[in-house]
Amino acid sequence: MIEVKLHDVGEGMTEGEIANYLVQVGDRVTIDQPVVEVSTDKMVAELPAPVSGIVTDLVIPVGQTVSVGTVLLLIEANDSETAVTVETPKQTTRIDVQPPVIPPPPAFSSGNRRVLATPYTRKIAREHGIDLEQVPPSDPSGRVTEEDVRRFLDTRVVVEETPAVEPLSPSSVAPAETIPFRGIRKQIAKKMTQSLFTIPHVTHFEEVDMTRLLALREELKAAGKPISVNAFFIKALIVALKDFPVFNAKLDETNEQIILEQQYHIGVATETTDGLIVPVVRDADKLTMQQLHTRVAELSARAKTGDLRAADLKPSTFTMSNVGPLGSTGATPIINYPETALIAFHKTKKRVCVDDHDQIVIRSMMNLSMSFDHRVADGATAVAFTNRFAGLIEHPTTLLMELI
């Protein structure tokens, strides 16, 4: 009997929640076939079968959180699978003898044919009781997408008859609606609670004049070189972090020391339908502005479709959150533990201002908020850090000079 255990699917992972089994007891599986989805604080990962055989037991129920090394399910190895090798003087021929294929039953979740789909697409299908094997894929590769599932659901709703509903009596009270508190949402809650109860948060607010930077972006766009605001933010942050390394650090309370990180791995908080995910731009200081633009766009797209890899979610050294496009004007963000600070960028809008010559002008102004760990830094240092960042953004030519 082969035990399938929870292993570390990401750097530093210690536990995970059983999100969904992709097989049932009695199902025949092949080696490397995904058999269970595990939700961590950052992603949903699929664990493969280590051998071919028959699933004999699902040990841990769905929704339960277990530590790394816990046995999740049992597989009886298929002894009838044999491989006969016939050698001739010129070549070697390998003949695989496989057991007869058992046709899948018509019921939902047969598990015998592997459908290509992201964990998020599978989640939508499960919530609506849809068998992914019945959904026609629009992608030439055969991958079933979220749009395919929703199209299939719309078609099913049209052809199904609406059941008769008895009218509610005046005294009837509809039951409260519930949302499952598990998976990524539960892991986010645990991480935020750990951060808030461990780190004494202080939030500093500042405003930044974006006028010149936005004008530069338009010039680059007209020249066929579009660069996102996030790419400029990351470059300016790296310059400021090198000047104030205490914010690119973590506190080691056990050994009573502040560890100043030598790498610059910038986490970019991204909102998805499953919750807040923080993919990481690794070694951001070594990337050009164009490379940063492309990298952030790729990570954001994969986060929203559930296609992030474990390498995309390795620990960051500093995290930024650009919530301005959503309309935010201010917040008190929670630090991405065990980092020492997090900066959030809010909505940019035109305001009436007074310039250095006492003239009334209209400028594009953005609010930012920076939460920092008051154990390792003080308010004056945080103000100096945001002033350095703001100066680079307000005068982007000086930022370009820092990159030479």
JOBELTA-V67324 format. One record per backbone hydrogen bond with DSSP energy under -1.0 kcal/mol. CO is the residue of the C=O (numbers start at 1). NH is the residue of the N-H. E is the energy in kcal/mol with one decimal. If there is no record, write none. Layout:
CO NH E
CO NH E
This chain:
2 75 -2.6
4 72 -3.3
4 73 -1.2
6 69 -3.1
10 13 -2.2
14 68 -2.4
16 66 -2.7
17 39 -3.3
18 63 -3.2
20 37 -3.5
24 27 -2.2
27 55 -2.7
29 53 -2.2
30 33 -2.0
33 49 -1.9
35 22 -2.3
36 47 -2.8
37 19 -2.1
37 20 -1.5
38 45 -3.1
39 17 -3.1
43 40 -3.2
45 38 -3.3
47 35 -3.0
47 36 -1.2
49 32 -3.4
52 78 -2.4
53 29 -2.8
54 76 -3.1
55 26 -3.3
57 74 -2.5
61 64 -1.5
64 18 -2.3
66 16 -2.5
67 70 -1.7
70 6 -2.3
72 59 -1.5
72 60 -1.3
73 4 -2.8
74 56 -2.2
74 57 -1.2
75 2 -3.4
76 54 -2.0
77 79 -1.2
78 81 -1.1
82 97 -1.9
84 95 -2.5
86 93 -2.4
91 88 -2.3
93 86 -2.4
95 84 -2.2
97 82 -1.3
116 144 -3.4
118 122 -2.2
119 123 -2.2
120 124 -2.0
121 125 -2.1
122 126 -2.6
123 127 -2.4
124 128 -1.3
125 130 -3.1
126 129 -1.4
131 134 -2.1
132 135 -1.2
139 142 -2.1
145 149 -1.9
146 150 -2.3
147 151 -2.4
148 152 -2.4
149 153 -2.5
150 154 -2.5
151 155 -2.1
152 156 -2.2
153 157 -2.4
154 158 -1.7
155 159 -1.8
156 160 -1.8
169 172 -2.3
183 187 -2.0
184 188 -2.7
185 189 -1.9
186 190 -2.0
187 191 -2.3
188 192 -2.8
189 193 -2.3
190 194 -2.3
191 195 -2.2
192 196 -2.8
193 197 -2.3
195 199 -2.8
199 201 -1.2
200 374 -2.2
202 372 -2.6
204 370 -3.0
206 368 -3.0
208 366 -2.7
210 214 -2.6
211 215 -1.9
212 216 -2.3
213 217 -2.4
214 218 -1.9
215 219 -1.8
216 220 -2.4
217 221 -2.6
218 222 -2.3
219 223 -1.4
220 225 -3.3
221 224 -1.6
228 232 -1.2
229 233 -2.6
230 234 -2.6
231 235 -2.0
232 236 -2.5
233 237 -2.6
234 238 -2.2
235 239 -1.8
236 240 -2.3
237 241 -3.0
238 242 -2.0
239 243 -1.3
240 244 -1.9
244 247 -1.9
245 248 -1.5
248 261 -1.9
250 259 -2.8
252 257 -2.1
257 252 -2.9
259 250 -1.7
264 284 -2.5
265 317 -3.1
265 318 -1.5
266 281 -3.0
267 320 -2.8
270 277 -2.8
275 272 -1.5
277 270 -3.4
279 268 -2.7
280 282 -1.0
281 266 -2.0
283 286 -1.7
284 287 -1.3
288 292 -2.4
289 293 -2.3
290 294 -2.3
291 295 -2.7
292 296 -2.7
293 297 -1.7
294 298 -2.2
295 299 -2.4
296 300 -2.4
297 301 -2.1
298 302 -2.4
299 303 -2.3
300 304 -1.8
301 305 -1.1
302 307 -2.5
309 312 -1.0
310 313 -1.4
312 280 -2.8
318 267 -2.9
319 343 -1.8
320 269 -2.4
321 345 -2.8
323 326 -1.4
323 328 -1.2
324 327 -2.1
328 347 -4.2
335 337 -1.5
336 339 -2.2
340 373 -2.6
342 371 -2.3
343 321 -2.1
344 369 -2.3
345 323 -1.8
345 324 -1.0
349 365 -2.4
351 363 -2.4
353 361 -3.0
355 358 -1.8
359 355 -2.7
361 353 -3.6
363 351 -2.7
364 210 -3.2
365 349 -2.3
366 208 -3.3
367 346 -2.7
368 206 -2.3
369 344 -3.1
370 204 -3.0
371 342 -2.3
372 202 -1.4
373 376 -1.4
373 377 -1.4
378 382 -1.9
379 383 -2.5
380 384 -2.2
381 385 -2.2
382 386 -2.4
383 387 -2.4
384 388 -2.0
385 389 -2.3
386 390 -3.0
387 391 -2.3
388 392 -1.6
389 393 -1.9
390 394 -3.0
391 395 -1.4
395 398 -1.9
396 400 -2.2
397 401 -1.7
398 402 -1.4
